[in-house]
Amino acid sequence: MQNLSDYLIRRFGGKTYKLSLSSGCTCPNRDGTLGTGGCTFCSAGGSGEFAALEAPLDEQIRMAKERIRGKTDAARYIAYFQAFTNTYGDVSRLRKLYMETVSREEIAALSLGTRPDCLPDDVMEMLRDLRKIKPVFVELGLQTIHERTAERIRRGYSLPVFEEAYRKLKEAGLEVVVHVILNLPGETHEDMLDTVRYLAALDPPPDGVKLQMLQILKGTVMAEEYARDPFPLMGLSEYADLIAECVRILPEETVLHRMTGDGPRRLLIAPLWCLDKKRVLNTLNKKINWGSSSKGE
């Protein structure tokens, strides 16, 4: 399996850093189409707390660069639209926004976080047109293959929906990154590995995978559930062992885009060890034997 840092250097000829941006989209699991509260783990910011919300693209990019100043000397960037569902809404508006984004010289690629049930034909046409200009990573929030867990976290779609979306994206030549949350309530060690084994068996395999420890965030349905009846959360050592197992399972050609997560300090309830990102990354890299430098998010 490949690590993200080395892959981006090879792919784009130098250090390439993600800029967290907002498309202004909402989610069918929030606007009443499927539900109103979102997935139970999802915060009010829809996982986009680090993006500049409700600002013109120029301002968003400027602010995103300011946030990472001092962390990187990268000259090229991936425009990462993370919050909520970035293929959901007025396609003409989204096409204009994303075309403007990929036309910028410093933008090496476009990355769109979305749901597999939000890829209608007009969106697929837009994605195909975008990939003719710059690489496009479509990030699908699968989280788990287990239907009982999907229902518990109110994901709002079944596994066959993911499978159909994955097939359409790969047939269209798009690059797919799949998100998995580890330690979801009620899942065993083998349940988690089964999700990773499922991804490893896909043909063709995912271009990338994001693995993340479940984080309990203030203001979420899961935080209420955790307060009423706390369920066990892994410690860092146990989590590092699990990540190492996942890496051994996933195919060599798949890129590990993430192996931890960035829960905002002001929102994170548990596990608090996630806040020490340097220690977490060092522990994970040592366990995977990739060396001591940060290799993933």
C-alpha positions in Angstrom: 0.0 0.0 0.0 1.2 3.5 -0.8 1.4 6.5 1.6 -0.1 9.8 0.5 2.9 12.0 1.0 5.2 10.0 -1.4 2.4 9.4 -3.8 1.6 13.1 -4.2 5.3 13.9 -4.8 5.5 11.3 -7.5 2.2 12.3 -9.0 2.5 16.0 -9.1 6.3 16.5 -9.0 6.6 18.0 -5.6 4.9 18.7 -2.3 1.1 19.1 -2.8 -1.1 20.2 0.1 -4.9 20.2 0.5 -6.9 23.4 0.8 -10.2 22.9 2.7 -12.9 24.7 0.8 -16.7 24.9 0.9 -19.0 24.5 -2.0 -22.1 25.7 -0.1 -23.8 22.4 -0.5 -26.0 20.8 2.1 -26.9 17.0 2.4 -30.1 15.0 1.7 -29.7 13.5 5.1 -30.1 17.0 6.6 -32.5 18.9 4.3 -35.4 16.5 4.8 -35.0 14.5 1.7 -33.7 11.5 3.6 -33.5 12.9 7.1 -32.9 16.1 9.1 -30.2 15.3 11.6 -27.5 13.8 9.3 -25.5 10.8 10.2 -25.2 10.4 14.0 -21.5 11.1 14.1 -21.7 14.2 11.8 -21.2 17.6 13.4 -23.0 20.8 12.5 -20.2 21.7 10.1 -20.6 18.4 8.2 -16.9 17.5 8.7 -15.9 20.8 7.2 -14.9 22.8 10.3 -11.6 23.8 8.7 -13.1 25.3 5.6 -14.0 28.9 5.0 -17.7 28.9 4.8 -19.9 31.3 2.8 -17.0 33.2 1.2 -16.1 33.7 -2.5 -13.7 31.2 -3.9 -10.8 33.7 -4.0 -11.2 34.5 -0.4 -11.6 30.8 0.6 -8.4 29.9 -1.1 -6.5 32.9 0.5 -7.8 31.9 3.9 -7.0 28.2 3.4 -3.4 29.1 2.4 -3.1 31.3 5.5 -4.2 28.3 7.7 -1.4 26.1 6.4 1.3 28.8 6.3 4.4 27.5 8.1 3.3 23.8 7.7 4.3 23.4 4.1 6.3 25.0 1.3 4.1 23.4 -1.3 3.5 25.4 -4.5 0.6 23.3 -5.7 -2.6 22.3 -4.0 -5.5 19.9 -4.1 -8.8 21.8 -3.8 -10.7 19.8 -1.2 -14.4 20.4 -0.9 -15.1 18.3 2.2 -18.2 19.6 4.1 -21.5 17.9 3.5 -22.4 16.5 0.0 -20.5 18.3 -2.8 -22.4 16.8 -5.7 -25.8 17.7 -4.2 -27.7 20.7 -5.5 -27.8 22.9 -8.6 -25.5 21.3 -11.0 -25.0 24.4 -13.1 -23.8 26.3 -10.0 -21.5 23.5 -9.0 -20.1 23.1 -12.5 -19.3 26.9 -12.6 -17.6 26.7 -9.1 -15.5 23.6 -9.9 -14.6 24.7 -13.4 -13.3 28.0 -11.9 -11.4 26.0 -9.3 -9.6 23.6 -11.6 -8.7 26.4 -14.0 -6.3 27.9 -11.5 -2.7 27.1 -12.1 -1.8 26.3 -8.5 -4.6 23.7 -8.3 -3.2 20.3 -9.2 -6.4 18.3 -8.6 -10.0 18.5 -7.3 -11.3 16.4 -4.4 -15.0 16.2 -3.8 -16.5 14.6 -0.7 -20.0 13.2 -1.4 -22.5 10.4 -0.9 -23.0 7.5 -3.3 -26.7 8.3 -3.6 -25.9 11.8 -5.0 -24.4 11.0 -8.4 -27.1 11.4 -11.0 -26.4 11.5 -14.7 -25.9 15.3 -14.9 -23.4 15.1 -12.1 -21.5 12.3 -13.7 -21.3 14.3 -16.9 -19.9 17.3 -14.9 -17.3 15.0 -13.3 -16.2 13.6 -16.6 -15.8 17.1 -18.0 -13.8 18.2 -15.0 -11.4 15.2 -15.2 -10.5 16.3 -18.7 -8.9 19.4 -17.2 -7.4 18.2 -13.9 -7.5 14.9 -11.9 -10.7 14.5 -9.9 -10.9 12.5 -6.7 -14.4 11.5 -5.7 -14.5 10.7 -2.0 -17.3 8.4 -1.0 -18.4 8.1 2.7 -19.0 4.4 3.1 -17.9 4.1 6.7 -18.9 0.5 7.1 -20.3 -2.4 5.0 -22.5 -3.7 7.8 -26.2 -2.8 7.4 -27.0 -2.9 11.1 -24.3 -0.3 11.8 -25.4 1.8 8.8 -28.9 1.9 10.2 -27.6 2.7 13.7 -25.6 5.7 12.4 -28.5 6.8 10.1 -26.3 6.6 7.0 -29.4 6.6 4.8 -28.4 4.2 2.0 -27.7 0.5 1.6 -24.5 -1.2 0.4 -25.8 -1.9 -3.2 -26.1 1.9 -3.6 -22.4 2.3 -2.9 -21.6 -0.6 -5.2 -23.5 1.0 -8.1 -21.9 4.4 -7.5 -18.5 2.9 -7.3 -19.0 1.1 -10.6 -20.3 4.2 -12.4 -17.3 6.3 -11.2 -14.7 3.7 -12.1 -16.3 3.2 -15.6 -16.1 7.0 -16.1 -12.4 7.0 -15.4 -12.7 8.9 -12.1 -10.5 8.3 -9.1 -12.4 7.0 -6.0 -11.3 7.4 -2.4 -13.4 5.5 0.1 -13.9 6.7 3.7 -14.1 4.2 6.6 -14.7 4.9 10.3 -13.2 2.5 12.7 -14.7 1.7 16.2 -18.3 2.5 15.2 -20.6 1.4 18.1 -21.4 -2.2 18.1 -18.7 -3.3 15.7 -16.2 -5.9 16.6 -12.5 -6.1 15.5 -13.5 -8.5 12.8 -16.4 -6.4 11.7 -14.0 -3.5 11.0 -11.5 -5.8 9.2 -14.4 -7.2 7.1 -15.1 -3.7 5.8 -11.4 -3.3 4.8 -11.4 -6.8 3.3 -14.4 -5.8 1.2 -12.6 -2.8 -0.2 -9.5 -4.8 -0.9 -11.6 -7.2 -3.0 -13.3 -4.6 -5.2 -12.4 -4.9 -8.9 -10.8 -2.5 -9.7 -9.6 -1.7 -6.2 -10.1 1.8 -4.7 -7.6 4.5 -5.8 -7.5 5.6 -2.2 -8.8 4.8 1.3 -9.3 7.0 4.3 -9.3 5.3 7.7 -10.4 7.3 10.7 -10.9 6.6 14.4 -14.5 7.4 15.4 -14.5 10.7 17.2 -17.4 11.8 19.5 -18.1 15.4 18.8 -20.3 17.8 20.7 -23.6 18.6 19.3 -24.0 15.2 17.5 -26.6 12.5 18.0 -23.8 10.1 18.8 -22.6 12.4 21.6 -26.0 12.1 23.2 -25.9 8.4 22.7 -22.4 8.2 24.2 -23.5 10.3 27.2 -26.4 8.0 28.0 -24.6 4.7 27.5 -20.8 5.1 26.8 -19.5 2.4 24.5 -15.8 1.4 24.5 -13.3 3.4 22.4 -9.9 2.1 21.4 -6.7 3.5 22.9 -3.9 4.7 20.7 -1.9 1.5 20.9 -4.9 -0.7 20.0 -5.8 1.6 17.2 -2.3 1.6 15.8 -2.3 -2.2 15.8 -5.6 -2.2 13.9 -4.3 0.3 11.3 -1.3 -1.9 10.7 -3.6 -4.8 10.0 -5.7 -2.7 7.6 -2.6 -1.7 5.7 -1.5 -5.3 5.3 -5.0 -6.1 3.8 -5.3 -3.3 1.3 -3.8 -3.6 -2.2 -0.4 -2.3 -3.0 -1.8 0.1 -5.6 -4.3 1.7 -3.2 -3.1 5.0 -1.6 -3.7 5.5 2.1 -5.1 9.1 2.2 -5.8 9.2 5.9 -5.1 7.0 9.0 -6.3 9.4 11.7 -8.7 12.4 11.9 -8.8 16.0 12.9 -11.6 16.5 15.3 -11.8 20.2 16.3 -10.4 20.6 19.9 -13.5 22.7 20.9 -15.8 19.9 19.8 -14.0 16.6 20.6 -15.4 14.7 23.6 -13.5 11.4 23.0 -11.0 9.9 22.4 -8.8 12.8 23.6 -5.6 11.1 22.4 -6.6 12.2 18.9 -5.7 15.8 19.8 -2.0 15.0 19.9 -1.7 14.6 16.2 2.1 14.5 16.1 2.2 11.7 18.6 -0.6 9.8 16.9 1.1 10.0 13.5 4.5 9.0 14.9 2.9 6.0 16.6 1.1 4.9 13.5 4.0 5.4 11.1 6.3 3.4 13.5 3.7 0.6 13.7 3.4 0.5 9.9 7.1 0.9 9.5 7.0 3.8 7.1 9.5 5.9 9.2 9.0 8.8 11.5 7.8 11.5 9.1 4.1 12.2 8.8 2.7 10.0 6.0 -1.0 10.6 6.2 -3.5 13.1 7.4 
